[in-house]
Amino acid sequence: MHSTPSKWNRCFSLMKHRLFIAASGLTLWFAFAVPSPAQTGKLAPEKKAQIEAATAKFMAANSIPGVSVAIVENSEYEWSAGFGMADLENFVPATSQTLYRLASISKPITATAAMLLWQQGKLDLDAPVQKYCPAFPAKDAPITTRQVLGHLSGIRHYKGDSQDDPELGNTQHFENPIEGGLQFFKGDPLLDKPGTSFHYTTHGFTVAGCAVEGASVAKYVNYVEENVLRPGGMAHTRTDDRYAVIPYRTRFYQKDKTGAVVNADFLDSSYKIPGGGWLSSAEDLAKFEVALLKDRIVQRSTRDLMWTSLKTADGKKTGYGLGWGVGKDAGVLTIGHSGGQQGTSTDIVIAPEHLCGVVVLMNLEKGNAADLAAELMRIILATASTPPK
């Protein structure tokens, strides 16, 4: 369906900022805010102005094509907007419904599914993971789902850090993301004895997805859609299928050696859906934050367990719970996750004691979304008060 001229006129009448930069001979026209039709409009005007200004400044300084931002306050989805372009070649503006690659923000989604199964008594976090995922071979020492979700399993990450790594830059398509993903690493030895050291691993979350399948007796994607996305109000979140025609999906960009913005390298993420293969929008992720703050997906006690830092065998906190990072910013407890892969940089952060959250999604690889998210969270917290317990 084609947009009518009047519809486009209404869209562009919402311009707030017009900034120009040159990149590879191409003029990028950004960053104008396109508020979501679904926004509530409750965000204070002064905060909105600060957020828009900070986002525009960040985009200009870092030559970022498109950004979508969402804000949660008082456990409510308050506001969202798109800035810049989702598609430079076709001049499609970013909105709060634009779908970005989540990259590693896929991990909190998978962890939430696993913790729901634990809450229901269907998944024992401390049983050997092979109880639910027999396709993953037993190793020299037993590995539990708790250790997998907390990156304490000893399962390795990618072999390399360049596009020449056939894992990091995978081009093969897998209809079954669990079977396809396991074949990359299941025969490899562990890096350390489980529980002893923190080793961040996207591959480990393929094992977590496999455990979700075994415990739920359902396909991983189907279980997540029915039990996490639907109760979370995340109607547009879906897997990143490179062969499917997906409305509102952004194009993916990176910078070349000269700093020019170019199309990102090809990636088929079908081998790592649980750890890095979902697509979502700023609006959907804000609803995910609200659902967690309001206990709509898992109970408060389950959420709190998920948001508590694990410890290594020698008692040191890892700064990571079960699928979520745990830290402090200016003395405020923050829970969240960042993500980065071909054509995307993402961040989700929640300050549970202040009932607020921020989502930042960018269509530029290595765009440092976490830096902008932290800046926006400080704006939100500047006038936030700790609610009574």
C-alpha beads as a LAMMPS data file, in Angstrom:
LAMMPS data file: protein, C-alpha beads

389 atoms
388 bonds

1 atom types
1 bond types

-500.0 500.0 xlo xhi
-500.0 500.0 ylo yhi
-500.0 500.0 zlo zhi

Masses

1 110.0

Atoms # bond

1 1 1 0.000 0.000 0.000
2 1 1 1.400 3.398 -1.020
3 1 1 1.282 6.409 1.277
4 1 1 -0.737 9.366 0.005
5 1 1 0.949 12.771 -0.440
6 1 1 -1.113 14.182 2.421
7 1 1 0.093 11.409 4.714
8 1 1 3.704 12.227 3.890
9 1 1 3.022 15.924 4.397
10 1 1 1.657 15.206 7.852
11 1 1 4.703 13.068 8.605
12 1 1 7.213 15.696 7.564
13 1 1 5.303 18.491 9.295
14 1 1 6.523 16.892 12.534
15 1 1 10.129 17.892 11.851
16 1 1 11.887 19.161 14.923
17 1 1 15.526 19.263 13.871
18 1 1 17.273 19.371 10.500
19 1 1 20.966 18.603 10.570
20 1 1 23.194 17.922 7.586
21 1 1 26.408 15.948 7.353
22 1 1 28.375 14.630 4.414
23 1 1 29.317 10.970 4.345
24 1 1 30.827 9.240 1.315
25 1 1 29.496 11.992 -0.922
26 1 1 25.978 11.381 0.396
27 1 1 24.131 14.024 2.381
28 1 1 22.372 12.487 5.357
29 1 1 19.292 14.412 6.418
30 1 1 18.623 13.928 10.095
31 1 1 17.528 14.174 12.882
32 1 1 13.822 14.953 12.986
33 1 1 11.517 13.473 15.578
34 1 1 8.538 11.529 14.324
35 1 1 6.405 10.805 17.401
36 1 1 4.606 7.496 17.505
37 1 1 0.831 7.668 17.092
38 1 1 0.637 5.374 20.143
39 1 1 2.607 7.624 22.490
40 1 1 0.743 8.739 25.607
41 1 1 2.117 12.273 25.648
42 1 1 2.613 12.264 29.433
43 1 1 6.310 13.084 29.286
44 1 1 7.021 16.541 30.665
45 1 1 7.713 19.032 27.841
46 1 1 11.065 20.067 29.307
47 1 1 12.237 16.438 29.468
48 1 1 11.052 15.827 25.929
49 1 1 12.994 18.841 24.729
50 1 1 16.132 17.680 26.545
51 1 1 15.822 14.158 25.144
52 1 1 15.296 15.399 21.590
53 1 1 18.243 17.791 21.866
54 1 1 20.545 15.135 23.355
55 1 1 19.575 12.620 20.672
56 1 1 20.059 15.067 17.809
57 1 1 23.445 16.133 19.185
58 1 1 24.552 12.514 19.591
59 1 1 23.483 11.631 16.056
60 1 1 25.295 14.607 14.565
61 1 1 28.490 13.873 16.493
62 1 1 28.504 10.201 15.485
63 1 1 26.987 10.310 11.949
64 1 1 24.147 7.960 12.879
65 1 1 21.476 7.486 10.185
66 1 1 18.507 6.543 12.376
67 1 1 17.573 6.257 16.045
68 1 1 14.385 5.319 17.852
69 1 1 13.913 6.181 21.521
70 1 1 11.277 5.256 24.105
71 1 1 10.782 6.405 27.697
72 1 1 9.050 4.706 30.644
73 1 1 8.197 6.610 33.822
74 1 1 6.185 5.524 36.862
75 1 1 5.928 2.074 35.265
76 1 1 4.079 3.568 32.285
77 1 1 5.042 3.874 28.644
78 1 1 5.287 7.658 28.410
79 1 1 6.774 8.650 25.084
80 1 1 8.639 7.461 21.998
81 1 1 9.951 8.910 18.763
82 1 1 12.058 8.165 15.726
83 1 1 14.913 10.393 14.584
84 1 1 16.626 10.438 11.215
85 1 1 16.298 7.760 8.572
86 1 1 15.456 4.074 8.705
87 1 1 16.390 3.790 5.024
88 1 1 18.742 6.357 3.491
89 1 1 18.393 5.161 -0.086
90 1 1 14.607 5.368 -0.125
91 1 1 14.399 8.275 2.312
92 1 1 12.203 6.453 4.845
93 1 1 12.120 8.169 8.241
94 1 1 12.693 6.262 11.465
95 1 1 9.708 6.051 13.822
96 1 1 9.074 4.416 17.158
97 1 1 7.659 1.421 15.246
98 1 1 10.776 0.921 13.118
99 1 1 12.135 -2.589 13.648
100 1 1 15.828 -2.867 14.507
101 1 1 18.029 -5.853 15.074
102 1 1 18.112 -6.282 18.829
103 1 1 21.390 -8.209 18.783
104 1 1 22.107 -9.182 22.408
105 1 1 18.930 -7.636 23.807
106 1 1 17.577 -10.973 22.577
107 1 1 19.190 -12.503 25.677
108 1 1 16.856 -10.844 28.224
109 1 1 13.882 -12.043 26.161
110 1 1 15.173 -15.621 26.242
111 1 1 16.010 -15.389 29.935
112 1 1 12.517 -14.136 30.747
113 1 1 11.059 -17.153 28.949
114 1 1 13.331 -19.498 30.888
115 1 1 12.490 -17.871 34.216
116 1 1 8.781 -18.177 33.539
117 1 1 9.287 -21.915 33.070
118 1 1 11.268 -22.007 36.330
119 1 1 8.449 -20.142 38.081
120 1 1 5.989 -22.723 36.780
121 1 1 8.126 -25.575 38.086
122 1 1 8.917 -26.833 34.587
123 1 1 12.617 -25.952 34.498
124 1 1 15.114 -26.689 37.261
125 1 1 17.790 -24.005 37.008
126 1 1 20.307 -26.187 38.831
127 1 1 19.787 -29.483 37.013
128 1 1 22.243 -30.433 34.254
129 1 1 21.139 -28.558 31.151
130 1 1 21.048 -31.841 29.193
131 1 1 17.880 -32.724 31.116
132 1 1 16.145 -30.254 28.797
133 1 1 18.654 -30.037 25.960
134 1 1 19.998 -33.527 25.225
135 1 1 21.332 -32.265 21.867
136 1 1 24.094 -30.448 23.764
137 1 1 26.702 -33.073 24.737
138 1 1 27.776 -33.542 28.333
139 1 1 31.149 -31.978 29.130
140 1 1 33.882 -32.701 31.660
141 1 1 31.773 -31.040 34.353
142 1 1 27.994 -30.562 34.575
143 1 1 26.514 -27.284 33.321
144 1 1 23.245 -25.874 34.660
145 1 1 20.741 -23.560 33.007
146 1 1 21.451 -20.999 35.728
147 1 1 25.107 -20.968 34.707
148 1 1 24.196 -20.716 31.030
149 1 1 21.895 -17.722 31.623
150 1 1 24.603 -16.026 33.709
151 1 1 27.562 -16.659 31.353
152 1 1 29.202 -18.932 33.912
153 1 1 28.926 -22.104 31.826
154 1 1 32.373 -22.029 30.230
155 1 1 30.781 -22.256 26.763
156 1 1 32.795 -20.171 24.333
157 1 1 31.725 -17.056 22.425
158 1 1 32.574 -16.511 18.740
159 1 1 35.972 -17.739 17.557
160 1 1 37.037 -14.352 16.221
161 1 1 36.042 -10.706 16.116
162 1 1 36.097 -9.966 12.390
163 1 1 33.695 -10.517 9.515
164 1 1 36.035 -13.249 8.287
165 1 1 34.836 -15.369 11.211
166 1 1 32.173 -17.645 9.665
167 1 1 30.249 -17.505 12.947
168 1 1 30.232 -13.751 13.446
169 1 1 29.420 -13.163 9.782
170 1 1 27.267 -16.216 9.152
171 1 1 25.490 -16.306 5.781
172 1 1 23.873 -19.744 6.032
173 1 1 20.144 -19.859 6.740
174 1 1 18.724 -22.324 9.271
175 1 1 15.042 -23.149 9.531
176 1 1 15.643 -24.536 13.034
177 1 1 17.644 -21.938 15.022
178 1 1 18.473 -24.349 17.842
179 1 1 19.764 -27.232 15.733
180 1 1 21.542 -24.853 13.404
181 1 1 23.162 -22.896 16.189
182 1 1 24.355 -25.888 18.218
183 1 1 26.397 -27.282 15.353
184 1 1 28.810 -24.329 15.562
185 1 1 30.134 -25.097 19.046
186 1 1 28.587 -28.154 20.711
187 1 1 31.665 -30.313 20.153
188 1 1 34.141 -27.794 21.571
189 1 1 35.717 -27.998 25.029
190 1 1 34.733 -25.575 27.774
191 1 1 36.873 -22.515 28.472
192 1 1 36.734 -23.071 32.239
193 1 1 35.053 -25.250 34.788
194 1 1 31.411 -24.124 35.025
195 1 1 30.810 -21.584 37.765
196 1 1 34.406 -20.448 38.089
197 1 1 34.676 -17.607 35.560
198 1 1 32.457 -15.179 33.669
199 1 1 32.727 -15.741 29.918
200 1 1 30.193 -13.807 27.858
201 1 1 28.743 -16.130 25.235
202 1 1 26.028 -15.751 22.636
203 1 1 26.398 -19.448 21.827
204 1 1 25.471 -20.249 25.404
205 1 1 22.061 -18.704 24.837
206 1 1 21.431 -21.150 22.024
207 1 1 21.703 -23.793 24.753
208 1 1 19.332 -21.713 26.895
209 1 1 16.868 -21.625 23.984
210 1 1 17.220 -25.375 23.667
211 1 1 16.417 -25.716 27.388
212 1 1 13.318 -23.575 26.878
213 1 1 12.210 -25.948 24.128
214 1 1 12.780 -29.025 26.261
215 1 1 11.097 -27.653 29.362
216 1 1 8.103 -26.228 27.502
217 1 1 7.739 -29.029 24.938
218 1 1 7.279 -26.305 22.313
219 1 1 9.443 -24.663 19.691
220 1 1 11.561 -21.900 21.208
221 1 1 10.203 -19.128 18.979
222 1 1 6.592 -20.220 19.470
223 1 1 6.973 -20.363 23.244
224 1 1 8.529 -16.903 23.409
225 1 1 5.863 -15.399 21.174
226 1 1 3.020 -16.866 23.228
227 1 1 4.408 -16.412 26.741
228 1 1 6.687 -13.371 26.623
229 1 1 5.811 -11.206 23.631
230 1 1 2.030 -11.503 23.822
231 1 1 1.621 -10.747 27.567
232 1 1 4.268 -8.060 27.147
233 1 1 2.220 -6.288 24.481
234 1 1 5.075 -6.682 21.990
235 1 1 2.907 -7.141 18.911
236 1 1 5.567 -6.289 16.328
237 1 1 8.593 -8.127 17.753
238 1 1 9.705 -11.058 15.616
239 1 1 12.748 -13.000 14.466
240 1 1 15.152 -11.435 11.991
241 1 1 14.474 -13.523 8.878
242 1 1 16.583 -12.123 6.043
243 1 1 14.392 -13.809 3.421
244 1 1 11.058 -12.570 4.724
245 1 1 9.428 -9.290 3.755
246 1 1 9.075 -7.544 7.121
247 1 1 7.220 -4.214 7.282
248 1 1 9.037 -1.403 9.114
249 1 1 12.373 -3.234 9.253
250 1 1 15.233 -0.748 9.022
251 1 1 18.148 -1.052 6.642
252 1 1 21.479 -1.824 8.270
253 1 1 24.539 0.437 8.148
254 1 1 28.156 0.582 9.222
255 1 1 31.099 2.942 8.718
256 1 1 33.940 2.133 6.365
257 1 1 37.610 2.854 7.077
258 1 1 37.170 6.496 6.076
259 1 1 34.226 6.978 8.416
260 1 1 31.658 7.074 5.622
261 1 1 28.276 5.448 6.242
262 1 1 27.783 2.383 4.014
263 1 1 25.555 -0.675 3.956
264 1 1 26.482 -3.217 6.626
265 1 1 27.993 -6.608 5.876
266 1 1 25.507 -9.419 5.314
267 1 1 24.392 -11.457 8.303
268 1 1 21.916 -14.283 8.612
269 1 1 21.216 -14.507 12.349
270 1 1 19.041 -17.614 12.103
271 1 1 21.724 -19.592 13.959
272 1 1 21.552 -17.438 17.099
273 1 1 17.963 -16.306 17.592
274 1 1 17.961 -16.838 21.418
275 1 1 21.139 -14.806 21.914
276 1 1 21.045 -12.314 19.072
277 1 1 18.357 -12.822 16.458
278 1 1 15.193 -10.904 17.356
279 1 1 13.855 -7.722 15.771
280 1 1 11.885 -5.161 17.760
281 1 1 10.889 -1.526 18.016
282 1 1 11.474 1.092 20.687
283 1 1 7.757 1.062 21.432
284 1 1 7.644 -2.721 21.897
285 1 1 10.691 -2.731 24.167
286 1 1 9.191 0.053 26.284
287 1 1 6.128 -2.167 26.694
288 1 1 8.470 -5.014 27.684
289 1 1 9.935 -2.796 30.404
290 1 1 6.451 -1.893 31.633
291 1 1 5.388 -5.560 31.670
292 1 1 8.386 -6.454 33.827
293 1 1 7.914 -3.526 36.187
294 1 1 4.233 -4.444 36.576
295 1 1 4.818 -8.209 36.923
296 1 1 2.757 -9.052 33.842
297 1 1 5.092 -11.762 32.522
298 1 1 6.794 -13.139 35.632
299 1 1 6.176 -12.655 39.327
300 1 1 8.097 -10.005 41.277
301 1 1 10.193 -12.607 43.104
302 1 1 11.124 -14.256 39.804
303 1 1 12.027 -10.898 38.285
304 1 1 14.146 -9.978 41.300
305 1 1 16.052 -13.267 41.025
306 1 1 16.642 -12.584 37.351
307 1 1 17.906 -9.095 38.210
308 1 1 20.336 -10.173 40.946
309 1 1 24.027 -10.473 40.099
310 1 1 25.422 -13.985 40.153
311 1 1 28.710 -14.840 41.801
312 1 1 31.620 -16.981 40.699
313 1 1 32.644 -19.948 42.798
314 1 1 35.032 -17.732 44.788
315 1 1 32.226 -15.344 45.740
316 1 1 32.902 -12.469 43.334
317 1 1 29.897 -10.733 41.818
318 1 1 29.815 -10.871 38.032
319 1 1 27.645 -7.803 37.437
320 1 1 25.276 -10.007 35.457
321 1 1 22.140 -11.773 36.615
322 1 1 20.111 -14.227 34.544
323 1 1 20.110 -12.701 31.069
324 1 1 20.402 -9.129 32.373
325 1 1 23.272 -6.851 33.294
326 1 1 23.168 -5.475 36.849
327 1 1 24.960 -2.285 37.823
328 1 1 24.784 1.221 39.240
329 1 1 24.865 4.602 37.555
330 1 1 25.450 7.564 39.868
331 1 1 24.386 5.372 42.779
332 1 1 21.163 4.234 41.109
333 1 1 20.524 0.519 40.555
334 1 1 20.194 -0.145 36.837
335 1 1 19.202 -3.327 35.019
336 1 1 19.684 -3.688 31.304
337 1 1 21.446 -5.001 28.258
338 1 1 23.198 -3.627 25.221
339 1 1 23.558 -5.197 21.801
340 1 1 25.651 -4.810 18.703
341 1 1 26.030 -6.654 15.416
342 1 1 25.988 -5.950 11.697
343 1 1 23.921 -2.803 11.152
344 1 1 22.736 -2.193 14.689
345 1 1 23.547 -0.815 18.126
346 1 1 20.975 -1.164 20.898
347 1 1 20.455 -0.583 24.591
348 1 1 17.693 -1.129 27.120
349 1 1 18.026 0.104 30.694
350 1 1 15.651 0.050 33.659
351 1 1 15.957 1.782 37.042
352 1 1 13.546 -0.462 38.989
353 1 1 13.667 1.517 42.232
354 1 1 12.517 4.603 40.295
355 1 1 10.079 2.707 38.042
356 1 1 11.557 4.128 34.856
357 1 1 13.306 2.896 31.758
358 1 1 14.932 3.957 28.493
359 1 1 15.211 2.243 25.100
360 1 1 17.650 3.337 22.384
361 1 1 17.862 1.543 19.026
362 1 1 20.211 2.575 16.191
363 1 1 20.670 1.253 12.662
364 1 1 24.443 1.784 12.732
365 1 1 26.933 -0.860 13.811
366 1 1 29.118 0.338 16.707
367 1 1 26.823 3.310 17.220
368 1 1 27.338 3.254 21.015
369 1 1 23.638 3.183 21.893
370 1 1 24.543 2.517 25.531
371 1 1 26.176 5.953 25.809
372 1 1 23.057 7.741 24.593
373 1 1 20.808 5.548 26.754
374 1 1 22.836 6.429 29.853
375 1 1 22.567 10.139 29.029
376 1 1 18.802 9.899 28.535
377 1 1 18.382 7.944 31.755
378 1 1 20.168 10.716 33.657
379 1 1 17.684 13.202 32.193
380 1 1 14.782 11.026 33.361
381 1 1 16.247 10.471 36.821
382 1 1 17.012 14.164 37.380
383 1 1 13.468 14.742 38.631
384 1 1 12.458 11.183 39.485
385 1 1 11.769 10.249 43.073
386 1 1 12.107 6.887 44.729
387 1 1 8.588 5.517 45.218
388 1 1 7.542 4.355 48.695
389 1 1 7.996 0.651 49.355

Bonds

1 1 1 2
2 1 2 3
3 1 3 4
4 1 4 5
5 1 5 6
6 1 6 7
7 1 7 8
8 1 8 9
9 1 9 10
10 1 10 11
11 1 11 12
12 1 12 13
13 1 13 14
14 1 14 15
15 1 15 16
16 1 16 17
17 1 17 18
18 1 18 19
19 1 19 20
20 1 20 21
21 1 21 22
22 1 22 23
23 1 23 24
24 1 24 25
25 1 25 26
26 1 26 27
27 1 27 28
28 1 28 29
29 1 29 30
30 1 30 31
31 1 31 32
32 1 32 33
33 1 33 34
34 1 34 35
35 1 35 36
36 1 36 37
37 1 37 38
38 1 38 39
39 1 39 40
40 1 40 41
41 1 41 42
42 1 42 43
43 1 43 44
44 1 44 45
45 1 45 46
46 1 46 47
47 1 47 48
48 1 48 49
49 1 49 50
50 1 50 51
51 1 51 52
52 1 52 53
53 1 53 54
54 1 54 55
55 1 55 56
56 1 56 57
57 1 57 58
58 1 58 59
59 1 59 60
60 1 60 61
61 1 61 62
62 1 62 63
63 1 63 64
64 1 64 65
65 1 65 66
66 1 66 67
67 1 67 68
68 1 68 69
69 1 69 70
70 1 70 71
71 1 71 72
72 1 72 73
73 1 73 74
74 1 74 75
75 1 75 76
76 1 76 77
77 1 77 78
78 1 78 79
79 1 79 80
80 1 80 81
81 1 81 82
82 1 82 83
83 1 83 84
84 1 84 85
85 1 85 86
86 1 86 87
87 1 87 88
88 1 88 89
89 1 89 90
90 1 90 91
91 1 91 92
92 1 92 93
93 1 93 94
94 1 94 95
95 1 95 96
96 1 96 97
97 1 97 98
98 1 98 99
99 1 99 100
100 1 100 101
101 1 101 102
102 1 102 103
103 1 103 104
104 1 104 105
105 1 105 106
106 1 106 107
107 1 107 108
108 1 108 109
109 1 109 110
110 1 110 111
111 1 111 112
112 1 112 113
113 1 113 114
114 1 114 115
115 1 115 116
116 1 116 117
117 1 117 118
118 1 118 119
119 1 119 120
120 1 120 121
121 1 121 122
122 1 122 123
123 1 123 124
124 1 124 125
125 1 125 126
126 1 126 127
127 1 127 128
128 1 128 129
129 1 129 130
130 1 130 131
131 1 131 132
132 1 132 133
133 1 133 134
134 1 134 135
135 1 135 136
136 1 136 137
137 1 137 138
138 1 138 139
139 1 139 140
140 1 140 141
141 1 141 142
142 1 142 143
143 1 143 144
144 1 144 145
145 1 145 146
146 1 146 147
147 1 147 148
148 1 148 149
149 1 149 150
150 1 150 151
151 1 151 152
152 1 152 153
153 1 153 154
154 1 154 155
155 1 155 156
156 1 156 157
157 1 157 158
158 1 158 159
159 1 159 160
160 1 160 161
161 1 161 162
162 1 162 163
163 1 163 164
164 1 164 165
165 1 165 166
166 1 166 167
167 1 167 168
168 1 168 169
169 1 169 170
170 1 170 171
171 1 171 172
172 1 172 173
173 1 173 174
174 1 174 175
175 1 175 176
176 1 176 177
177 1 177 178
178 1 178 179
179 1 179 180
180 1 180 181
181 1 181 182
182 1 182 183
183 1 183 184
184 1 184 185
185 1 185 186
186 1 186 187
187 1 187 188
188 1 188 189
189 1 189 190
190 1 190 191
191 1 191 192
192 1 192 193
193 1 193 194
194 1 194 195
195 1 195 196
196 1 196 197
197 1 197 198
198 1 198 199
199 1 199 200
200 1 200 201
201 1 201 202
202 1 202 203
203 1 203 204
204 1 204 205
205 1 205 206
206 1 206 207
207 1 207 208
208 1 208 209
209 1 209 210
210 1 210 211
211 1 211 212
212 1 212 213
213 1 213 214
214 1 214 215
215 1 215 216
216 1 216 217
217 1 217 218
218 1 218 219
219 1 219 220
220 1 220 221
221 1 221 222
222 1 222 223
223 1 223 224
224 1 224 225
225 1 225 226
226 1 226 227
227 1 227 228
228 1 228 229
229 1 229 230
230 1 230 231
231 1 231 232
232 1 232 233
233 1 233 234
234 1 234 235
235 1 235 236
236 1 236 237
237 1 237 238
238 1 238 239
239 1 239 240
240 1 240 241
241 1 241 242
242 1 242 243
243 1 243 244
244 1 244 245
245 1 245 246
246 1 246 247
247 1 247 248
248 1 248 249
249 1 249 250
250 1 250 251
251 1 251 252
252 1 252 253
253 1 253 254
254 1 254 255
255 1 255 256
256 1 256 257
257 1 257 258
258 1 258 259
259 1 259 260
260 1 260 261
261 1 261 262
262 1 262 263
263 1 263 264
264 1 264 265
265 1 265 266
266 1 266 267
267 1 267 268
268 1 268 269
269 1 269 270
270 1 270 271
271 1 271 272
272 1 272 273
273 1 273 274
274 1 274 275
275 1 275 276
276 1 276 277
277 1 277 278
278 1 278 279
279 1 279 280
280 1 280 281
281 1 281 282
282 1 282 283
283 1 283 284
284 1 284 285
285 1 285 286
286 1 286 287
287 1 287 288
288 1 288 289
289 1 289 290
290 1 290 291
291 1 291 292
292 1 292 293
293 1 293 294
294 1 294 295
295 1 295 296
296 1 296 297
297 1 297 298
298 1 298 299
299 1 299 300
300 1 300 301
301 1 301 302
302 1 302 303
303 1 303 304
304 1 304 305
305 1 305 306
306 1 306 307
307 1 307 308
308 1 308 309
309 1 309 310
310 1 310 311
311 1 311 312
312 1 312 313
313 1 313 314
314 1 314 315
315 1 315 316
316 1 316 317
317 1 317 318
318 1 318 319
319 1 319 320
320 1 320 321
321 1 321 322
322 1 322 323
323 1 323 324
324 1 324 325
325 1 325 326
326 1 326 327
327 1 327 328
328 1 328 329
329 1 329 330
330 1 330 331
331 1 331 332
332 1 332 333
333 1 333 334
334 1 334 335
335 1 335 336
336 1 336 337
337 1 337 338
338 1 338 339
339 1 339 340
340 1 340 341
341 1 341 342
342 1 342 343
343 1 343 344
344 1 344 345
345 1 345 346
346 1 346 347
347 1 347 348
348 1 348 349
349 1 349 350
350 1 350 351
351 1 351 352
352 1 352 353
353 1 353 354
354 1 354 355
355 1 355 356
356 1 356 357
357 1 357 358
358 1 358 359
359 1 359 360
360 1 360 361
361 1 361 362
362 1 362 363
363 1 363 364
364 1 364 365
365 1 365 366
366 1 366 367
367 1 367 368
368 1 368 369
369 1 369 370
370 1 370 371
371 1 371 372
372 1 372 373
373 1 373 374
374 1 374 375
375 1 375 376
376 1 376 377
377 1 377 378
378 1 378 379
379 1 379 380
380 1 380 381
381 1 381 382
382 1 382 383
383 1 383 384
384 1 384 385
385 1 385 386
386 1 386 387
387 1 387 388
388 1 388 389
